[in-house]
């Protein structure tokens, strides 16, 4: 008789199928509750995704606005700087012209400023 005993510890003793399995109505109730829970989670995830998409769209608009403001400000600064440099350049040219006329006036008959004497290089 001892030979007929199963020594495999992984095999559980046979129990009735009613003890292991839920009744059909319990199983359907469980599946329905699980589906409801998963649909609730799916709706929550969709809502969160929509919120994040809206936030991302708002951030993109803010970035575009900031970039356009930066470009406009940079262009305005550049235009202002170029205008100021042109004015400075014109003022310096006028000052150089006035100084060269002053040097010519004090040269008293000598060579005017900017004119070279050909005899100077012959020596």
Buried (B, 14 or more C-beta within 10 A) or exposed (E): EEEEEEEEEEEEEEEEEEEEEEEEEEEEEEEEEEEEEEEEEEEEEEEEEEEEEEEEEEEEEEEEEEEEEEEEEEEEEEEEEEEEEEEEEEEEEEEEEEEEEEEBEEEEEEEEEEEEEEEEEEE
